[in-house]
Amino acid sequence: MITARIAVIVFAVFAVTLTAQQAQPVRVSIKVTDVIGDVIPSARIHIDRASGETTIDATTDRNGEAAVDLFPGDHVVTITEPGFEQQVLMIDLKNGSDQTIAAVLEFGHISGPSIVAAAFNFSRNPLDPNSRVPPSLRRLRHHFHWL
């Protein structure tokens, strides 16, 4: 009888310990910016478990942020946005530790600056580098010598 009680107690302790050690989802927060530091809204985030079993897709909000819940383990995070170079990250999530990822996307190669210039009718004041340059083009300034 005492042996049976000890066996039940040992089993109960083992079951509680096993339940506590089971993998719980980890909150992963991702902030996507460009090399200048501007946030990139609507960047596409694709997450695969390294073993290939799970796929999650997310999109950054207007603040360039997204959050997903993933189970611990190795994951491949791919971040894309038109006009930027794709970034691929490997992350190793540990049980019980939320993680924040700061992804910085490089500007992609843009061909045909004259086409971009023709799409916007603006003149440039050489004394004011931001004169009449649309805000969406200011962050691409280093790609175009005439901005």
Phi and psi in degrees as a GROMACS rama.xvg file:
@    title "Ramachandran Plot"
@    xaxis  label "Phi"
@    yaxis  label "Psi"
@TYPE xy
-66.4266  -37.8064  ILE-2
-62.2609  -39.8853  THR-3
-65.7849  -40.0389  ALA-4
-66.2236  -41.3842  ARG-5
-63.5104  -41.4531  ILE-6
-62.8537  -40.5859  ALA-7
-66.0589  -41.5921  VAL-8
-65.5066  -45.5511  ILE-9
-61.1882  -42.7812  VAL-10
-62.5707  -42.9289  PHE-11
-63.6383  -43.6835  ALA-12
-63.9183  -43.0426  VAL-13
-63.1929  -42.1286  PHE-14
-65.2849  -42.0418  ALA-15
-64.8765  -43.1698  VAL-16
-63.4858  -43.2098  THR-17
-64.4567  -41.1062  LEU-18
-64.0897  -40.4841  THR-19
-67.3537  -27.3566  ALA-20
-90.0445  -6.66078  GLN-21
-64.2687  148.335  GLN-22
-64.4805  127.867  ALA-23
-108.308  146.905  GLN-24
-59.5856  146.114  PRO-25
-110.79  133.342  VAL-26
-81.5985  122.294  ARG-27
-113.598  117.826  VAL-28
-101.602  132.801  SER-29
-124.08  128.675  ILE-30
-118.579  125.721  LYS-31
-113.544  124.439  VAL-32
-131.828  169.073  THR-33
-95.6587  -178.636  ASP-34
-66.2706  -20.3987  VAL-35
-82.3555  -21.0494  ILE-36
108.343  -1.51056  GLY-37
-72.7735  139.188  ASP-38
-70.0364  153.471  VAL-39
-116.473  98.0969  ILE-40
-73.5486  152.076  PRO-41
66.1739  20.1112  SER-42
-69.5609  140.462  ALA-43
-91.3449  131.864  ARG-44
-119.872  125.081  ILE-45
-121.259  125.312  HIS-46
-120.993  125.391  ILE-47
-117.723  139.982  ASP-48
-70.2106  139.764  ARG-49
-56.7889  -29.2293  ALA-50
-77.8355  -9.107  SER-51
87.7991  6.59917  GLY-52
-85.3967  -25.8929  GLU-53
-125.407  140.969  THR-54
-130.733  131.572  THR-55
-131.589  136.486  ILE-56
-118.017  140.517  ASP-57
-144.669  166.529  ALA-58
-135.008  138.926  THR-59
-71.3982  149.984  THR-60
-83.2365  -169.79  ASP-61
-66.9503  -14.9209  ARG-62
-94.564  6.43668  ASN-63
74.3544  21.9209  GLY-64
-118.652  149.771  GLU-65
-147.389  153.6  ALA-66
-138.306  136.815  ALA-67
-137.014  156.135  VAL-68
-105.656  123.705  ASP-69
-127.478  153.285  LEU-70
-82.8879  151.867  PHE-71
-55.8504  152.268  PRO-72
132.993  -172.496  GLY-73
-87.1055  136.352  ASP-74
-135.902  149.921  HIS-75
-109.836  120.091  VAL-76
-108.739  121.914  VAL-77
-115.065  125.376  THR-78
-118.198  125.986  ILE-79
-133.319  151.629  THR-80
-159.997  131.834  GLU-81
-55.0041  137.03  PRO-82
90.5979  -2.10117  GLY-83
-129.415  155.581  PHE-84
-72.7342  141.032  GLU-85
-67.1246  142.138  GLN-86
-120.571  132.052  GLN-87
-119.396  126.371  VAL-88
-122.138  144.037  LEU-89
-104.929  127.321  MET-90
-124.773  144.872  ILE-91
-117.871  105.893  ASP-92
-89.4338  134.737  LEU-93
-101.533  150.048  LYS-94
-61.9768  128.373  ASN-95
82.5511  6.30169  GLY-96
-123.664  108.423  SER-97
-64.2332  154.849  ASP-98
-135.853  144.097  GLN-99
-116.741  132.98  THR-100
-117.049  128.411  ILE-101
-107.828  108.86  ALA-102
-103.422  130.361  ALA-103
-115.236  116.677  VAL-104
-93.2817  134.914  LEU-105
-80.1805  147.579  GLU-106
-64.8321  139.983  PHE-107
-81.6365  171.129  GLY-108
-78.4861  123.495  HIS-109
-110.621  124.017  ILE-110
-99.3856  152.946  SER-111
76.9277  56.1608  GLY-112
-60.5651  -24.8125  PRO-113
-68.3048  -30.0564  SER-114
-67.1966  -40.9311  ILE-115
-64.7314  -42.7127  VAL-116
-63.3486  -37.7654  ALA-117
-70.2358  -26.3555  ALA-118
-73.9117  -21.5574  ALA-119
-120.117  123.997  PHE-120
-94.0361  94.3582  ASN-121
-143.302  156.018  PHE-122
-113.593  154.2  SER-123
-114.093  128.71  ARG-124
-88.5695  118.264  ASN-125
-62.6301  -19.7649  PRO-126
-85.7559  -17.9542  LEU-127
-124.143  104.786  ASP-128
-64.3501  -17.9422  PRO-129
-104.231  7.14826  ASN-130
-65.8844  123.149  SER-131
56.399  15.7466  ARG-132
-89.7911  121.264  VAL-133
-57.9876  141.788  PRO-134
-54.1542  -33.0958  PRO-135
-67.0539  -22.3173  SER-136
-95.3379  -19.3987  LEU-137
-58.3438  -37.8223  ARG-138
-73.9304  -11.92  ARG-139
-99.8444  12.4834  LEU-140
-51.4351  -41.59  ARG-141
-70.3271  -12.1099  HIS-142
-84.2129  -22.8026  HIS-143
-125.066  118.544  PHE-144
-68.514  -20.1245  HIS-145
-88.4582  -3.20681  TRP-146
